Amino acid sequence: MFIMRFFVPVPFDRLLIAVDAVLFALSALFVKNLGATYVGVVSGVLIGLWLPSLIPFSILFWSLYGALVDVFIFLFRVNATKEGVDRNRLVAAMSFGTLLIALLSYYASTVLGIVPSFPVIDVLVLFMGPASGVSSGYAAAYLWNKYLKAMIV
C-alpha cells in the first residue's frame, strides 16, 4: 500500500482503493486474528511518514479500515480453508467494510473542511465504497481459491 502511494501521485492514488482492499482481505485470510488490522497499522504509519502533515489521519483511518475488514470477516464467518473461501461471504464482508470506511473518511474530511462537500461526491462515495468492496472481495476470493489456499499459515 505504501509502495502504491509512493509511485502514484496524490489525487490518483485514491482511485486504487480496491487494490488496498484486496491486500486487506488477503491479510485477514492469511492471519486469522487481526491480520488486516496489523497491515492497516503498518500501512498507516508508513503512509503517514511519507505525508507527515496527515500522519494522525493516516494512522487512524488505515488502522480503522483494517479493523473493519477484520470485524466484517468475523461477522460474515469467512473461513479460509484448504478447500477455499466462500466468495459471496467475502464479497459481502468487503463491501460493508469498504462502504463504512469510505463514509467515515469522507465525512470526517468534509467536517474538518479538508474537502468541500458536494451532493455529487456524496453519491459517488455511496456508490464507489460498495463497488470497490465487491470488486476487491471477488478478486481476493479468486486469488485465494485459485492460487493461495494451499499456503495456509
PAKE-803254 format. One record per residue: residue in one letter; z, x, y of N, C-alpha, C in turn. Coordinates in steps of 0.2 Angstrom, whole numbers. Example, Ala and Ser with C-alpha at 12.3 -4.5 7.8 and 13.67 -1.06 7.14 Angstrom:
<rs>
<r 'A',<39,66,-28>,<39,62,-22>,<39,66,-16>>;
<r 'S',<35,64,-11>,<36,68,-5>,<39,64,0>>;
</rs>
This chain:
<rs>
<r 'M',<0,4,-6>,<0,0,0>,<0,4,6>>;
<r 'F',<4,10,6>,<4,14,12>,<-3,18,12>>;
<r 'I',<-6,20,7>,<-12,23,7>,<-17,19,11>>;
<r 'M',<-17,12,9>,<-22,7,12>,<-21,7,19>>;
<r 'R',<-14,7,22>,<-13,6,29>,<-15,13,32>>;
<r 'F',<-15,18,29>,<-16,25,32>,<-24,25,33>>;
<r 'F',<-28,23,29>,<-35,24,29>,<-39,18,33>>;
<r 'V',<-36,12,33>,<-39,6,36>,<-36,5,42>>;
<r 'P',<-40,4,48>,<-37,3,54>,<-33,-4,55>>;
<r 'V',<-29,-4,60>,<-24,-9,60>,<-26,-16,60>>;
<r 'P',<-31,-19,63>,<-32,-26,63>,<-35,-28,56>>;
<r 'F',<-39,-23,53>,<-42,-25,46>,<-38,-24,40>>;
<r 'D',<-32,-20,41>,<-28,-19,35>,<-24,-25,33>>;
<r 'R',<-24,-30,38>,<-20,-36,37>,<-25,-41,32>>;
<r 'L',<-31,-40,32>,<-36,-44,28>,<-35,-42,21>>;
<r 'L',<-32,-36,19>,<-31,-34,12>,<-25,-35,9>>;
<r 'I',<-22,-41,11>,<-15,-43,9>,<-16,-45,1>>;
<r 'A',<-21,-47,-1>,<-22,-49,-8>,<-22,-43,-12>>;
<r 'V',<-24,-37,-10>,<-23,-31,-14>,<-16,-29,-14>>;
<r 'D',<-12,-30,-9>,<-5,-28,-9>,<-1,-33,-14>>;
<r 'A',<-4,-39,-14>,<-1,-44,-18>,<-2,-43,-26>>;
<r 'V',<-8,-40,-27>,<-9,-38,-34>,<-4,-33,-36>>;
<r 'L',<-3,-28,-32>,<1,-22,-33>,<8,-25,-34>>;
<r 'F',<10,-30,-30>,<17,-33,-31>,<18,-36,-38>>;
<r 'A',<13,-40,-39>,<13,-44,-46>,<13,-39,-52>>;
<r 'L',<9,-34,-52>,<9,-29,-57>,<16,-25,-58>>;
<r 'S',<19,-24,-52>,<25,-20,-52>,<31,-25,-55>>;
<r 'A',<30,-31,-53>,<35,-36,-56>,<34,-37,-63>>;
<r 'L',<28,-36,-66>,<27,-37,-73>,<29,-31,-77>>;
<r 'F',<28,-25,-74>,<30,-19,-77>,<37,-18,-77>>;
<r 'V',<41,-18,-71>,<48,-18,-71>,<51,-25,-71>>;
<r 'K',<54,-27,-76>,<56,-34,-77>,<61,-36,-71>>;
<r 'N',<66,-32,-69>,<71,-34,-64>,<70,-31,-58>>;
<r 'L',<68,-34,-53>,<67,-32,-46>,<61,-27,-45>>;
<r 'G',<56,-27,-49>,<51,-22,-49>,<47,-23,-42>>;
<r 'A',<45,-29,-40>,<42,-30,-34>,<46,-28,-28>>;
<r 'T',<53,-29,-28>,<57,-28,-23>,<58,-20,-22>>;
<r 'Y',<58,-16,-27>,<58,-9,-26>,<52,-7,-23>>;
<r 'V',<46,-9,-25>,<40,-7,-22>,<40,-10,-15>>;
<r 'G',<42,-15,-13>,<42,-18,-6>,<47,-14,-2>>;
<r 'V',<52,-11,-4>,<57,-7,0>,<53,0,1>>;
<r 'V',<51,3,-4>,<47,9,-3>,<41,8,2>>;
<r 'S',<37,3,1>,<32,2,5>,<34,1,12>>;
<r 'G',<39,-3,13>,<41,-4,20>,<44,2,23>>;
<r 'V',<47,6,20>,<49,12,23>,<43,17,25>>;
<r 'L',<39,18,20>,<33,22,21>,<29,19,27>>;
<r 'I',<27,13,27>,<23,10,32>,<27,10,39>>;
<r 'G',<33,9,38>,<37,10,45>,<37,17,47>>;
<r 'L',<37,22,43>,<37,29,46>,<30,30,49>>;
<r 'W',<25,27,46>,<18,28,49>,<18,24,56>>;
<r 'L',<21,18,56>,<21,15,63>,<28,14,65>>;
<r 'P',<31,19,68>,<38,19,70>,<40,13,74>>;
<r 'S',<36,11,78>,<38,5,83>,<39,-1,79>>;
<r 'L',<37,-2,73>,<38,-8,69>,<42,-7,63>>;
<r 'I',<46,-2,63>,<50,0,57>,<54,-5,55>>;
<r 'P',<58,-9,59>,<63,-14,56>,<59,-20,53>>;
<r 'F',<53,-22,56>,<49,-27,54>,<46,-25,47>>;
<r 'S',<44,-19,47>,<40,-17,41>,<45,-17,35>>;
<r 'I',<51,-14,36>,<55,-14,30>,<58,-21,28>>;
<r 'L',<59,-25,33>,<61,-32,32>,<56,-36,28>>;
<r 'F',<50,-36,31>,<45,-40,28>,<42,-38,22>>;
<r 'W',<41,-31,21>,<39,-29,14>,<44,-30,9>>;
<r 'S',<51,-29,11>,<56,-30,6>,<57,-37,4>>;
<r 'L',<56,-41,9>,<57,-49,8>,<51,-51,4>>;
<r 'Y',<45,-48,5>,<39,-50,1>,<40,-48,-6>>;
<r 'G',<42,-42,-8>,<44,-40,-14>,<49,-45,-18>>;
<r 'A',<54,-46,-14>,<59,-51,-17>,<57,-58,-18>>;
<r 'L',<53,-60,-14>,<50,-67,-15>,<45,-67,-21>>;
<r 'V',<42,-62,-22>,<37,-61,-28>,<42,-61,-34>>;
<r 'D',<47,-57,-34>,<52,-57,-40>,<55,-64,-41>>;
<r 'V',<57,-67,-36>,<60,-74,-37>,<56,-79,-40>>;
<r 'F',<49,-79,-37>,<45,-84,-40>,<42,-82,-47>>;
<r 'I',<42,-76,-48>,<40,-74,-55>,<46,-76,-60>>;
<r 'F',<52,-76,-58>,<58,-78,-62>,<58,-85,-62>>;
<r 'L',<57,-89,-57>,<57,-96,-57>,<51,-99,-61>>;
<r 'F',<46,-96,-61>,<40,-99,-64>,<40,-96,-72>>;
<r 'R',<45,-92,-73>,<46,-89,-80>,<39,-86,-82>>;
<r 'V',<37,-81,-78>,<31,-77,-80>,<34,-71,-84>>;
<r 'N',<32,-71,-90>,<34,-66,-95>,<28,-62,-97>>;
<r 'A',<29,-55,-96>,<24,-50,-98>,<25,-48,-105>>;
<r 'T',<21,-50,-110>,<22,-48,-117>,<16,-44,-119>>;
<r 'K',<16,-42,-125>,<10,-38,-128>,<5,-43,-130>>;
<r 'E',<6,-49,-130>,<1,-54,-131>,<-3,-56,-124>>;
<r 'G',<1,-55,-119>,<-2,-56,-112>,<2,-60,-108>>;
<r 'V',<0,-62,-102>,<4,-66,-97>,<0,-72,-96>>;
<r 'D',<4,-77,-95>,<1,-84,-93>,<-2,-84,-86>>;
<r 'R',<-8,-84,-86>,<-12,-84,-79>,<-10,-89,-75>>;
<r 'N',<-9,-95,-77>,<-8,-101,-72>,<-1,-100,-69>>;
<r 'R',<4,-98,-73>,<11,-97,-70>,<11,-91,-65>>;
<r 'L',<7,-86,-67>,<7,-80,-62>,<3,-82,-56>>;
<r 'V',<-2,-86,-56>,<-6,-88,-50>,<-1,-93,-46>>;
<r 'A',<2,-97,-49>,<7,-101,-45>,<13,-97,-42>>;
<r 'A',<15,-93,-45>,<21,-89,-43>,<18,-85,-37>>;
<r 'M',<13,-82,-37>,<10,-78,-32>,<8,-82,-26>>;
<r 'S',<5,-88,-27>,<3,-92,-22>,<9,-94,-17>>;
<r 'F',<15,-96,-21>,<21,-98,-17>,<24,-92,-13>>;
<r 'G',<24,-87,-16>,<27,-81,-13>,<23,-78,-7>>;
<r 'T',<16,-78,-8>,<12,-76,-3>,<12,-81,3>>;
<r 'L',<12,-88,2>,<12,-93,7>,<19,-92,11>>;
<r 'L',<24,-91,7>,<31,-91,11>,<31,-84,16>>;
<r 'I',<29,-79,13>,<29,-73,17>,<24,-73,23>>;
<r 'A',<19,-76,22>,<14,-77,27>,<17,-82,33>>;
<r 'L',<20,-87,31>,<23,-91,36>,<29,-88,39>>;
<r 'L',<33,-85,36>,<39,-81,39>,<37,-76,44>>;
<r 'S',<32,-72,41>,<30,-66,46>,<26,-68,52>>;
<r 'Y',<22,-73,51>,<18,-76,56>,<22,-79,62>>;
<r 'Y',<27,-84,59>,<31,-87,64>,<36,-83,67>>;
<r 'A',<38,-78,64>,<43,-73,67>,<39,-69,72>>;
<r 'S',<33,-67,71>,<29,-64,76>,<27,-68,82>>;
<r 'T',<26,-75,81>,<25,-79,87>,<31,-80,91>>;
<r 'V',<37,-81,87>,<43,-82,91>,<45,-76,95>>;
<r 'L',<44,-70,93>,<46,-64,96>,<40,-63,102>>;
<r 'G',<35,-66,102>,<30,-65,107>,<25,-59,105>>;
<r 'I',<25,-57,99>,<20,-51,97>,<13,-54,97>>;
<r 'V',<13,-60,94>,<6,-63,93>,<6,-70,96>>;
<r 'P',<1,-72,100>,<1,-79,103>,<0,-84,97>>;
<r 'S',<3,-90,98>,<2,-95,93>,<-4,-99,95>>;
<r 'F',<-9,-100,90>,<-14,-105,91>,<-15,-109,85>>;
<r 'P',<-17,-116,86>,<-17,-120,81>,<-22,-118,75>>;
<r 'V',<-28,-115,77>,<-32,-112,73>,<-29,-107,68>>;
<r 'I',<-25,-102,71>,<-22,-97,67>,<-17,-100,63>>;
<r 'D',<-13,-105,65>,<-9,-109,61>,<-12,-111,54>>;
<r 'V',<-18,-115,55>,<-21,-117,49>,<-24,-112,45>>;
<r 'L',<-26,-106,48>,<-28,-100,44>,<-23,-97,40>>;
<r 'V',<-17,-97,43>,<-11,-94,39>,<-9,-99,33>>;
<r 'L',<-9,-105,34>,<-8,-110,29>,<-13,-110,24>>;
<r 'F',<-19,-108,25>,<-24,-108,20>,<-25,-101,17>>;
<r 'M',<-24,-96,21>,<-25,-89,18>,<-19,-87,14>>;
<r 'G',<-13,-89,15>,<-7,-87,11>,<-8,-89,4>>;
<r 'P',<-9,-96,3>,<-10,-98,-5>,<-17,-95,-7>>;
<r 'A',<-22,-94,-3>,<-28,-92,-6>,<-28,-84,-8>>;
<r 'S',<-24,-81,-4>,<-23,-74,-6>,<-18,-73,-12>>;
<r 'G',<-14,-78,-13>,<-9,-78,-19>,<-13,-80,-25>>;
<r 'V',<-18,-85,-24>,<-22,-87,-30>,<-26,-81,-33>>;
<r 'S',<-29,-78,-28>,<-34,-73,-30>,<-30,-67,-33>>;
<r 'S',<-24,-65,-30>,<-20,-59,-32>,<-17,-61,-39>>;
<r 'G',<-15,-67,-40>,<-12,-69,-46>,<-17,-69,-52>>;
<r 'Y',<-23,-71,-50>,<-28,-71,-55>,<-30,-64,-57>>;
<r 'A',<-31,-60,-52>,<-33,-53,-53>,<-27,-49,-57>>;
<r 'A',<-21,-50,-55>,<-16,-47,-59>,<-15,-49,-66>>;
<r 'A',<-16,-56,-67>,<-16,-58,-74>,<-22,-55,-78>>;
<r 'Y',<-28,-55,-75>,<-34,-52,-78>,<-33,-45,-80>>;
<r 'L',<-30,-41,-75>,<-29,-34,-76>,<-24,-33,-82>>;
<r 'W',<-18,-37,-82>,<-13,-36,-87>,<-16,-38,-94>>;
<r 'N',<-19,-44,-94>,<-21,-46,-101>,<-27,-42,-104>>;
<r 'K',<-31,-39,-99>,<-37,-35,-102>,<-35,-28,-103>>;
<r 'Y',<-31,-25,-99>,<-30,-18,-99>,<-23,-15,-100>>;
<r 'L',<-18,-19,-97>,<-11,-16,-96>,<-6,-19,-101>>;
<r 'K',<-8,-24,-105>,<-2,-27,-109>,<0,-23,-114>>;
<r 'A',<-3,-18,-116>,<-1,-13,-122>,<4,-8,-119>>;
<r 'M',<5,-7,-112>,<9,-2,-109>,<15,-5,-106>>;
<r 'I',<18,-9,-110>,<25,-12,-108>,<30,-6,-108>>;
<r 'V',<34,-6,-103>,<39,-1,-102>,<45,-3,-105>>;
</rs>
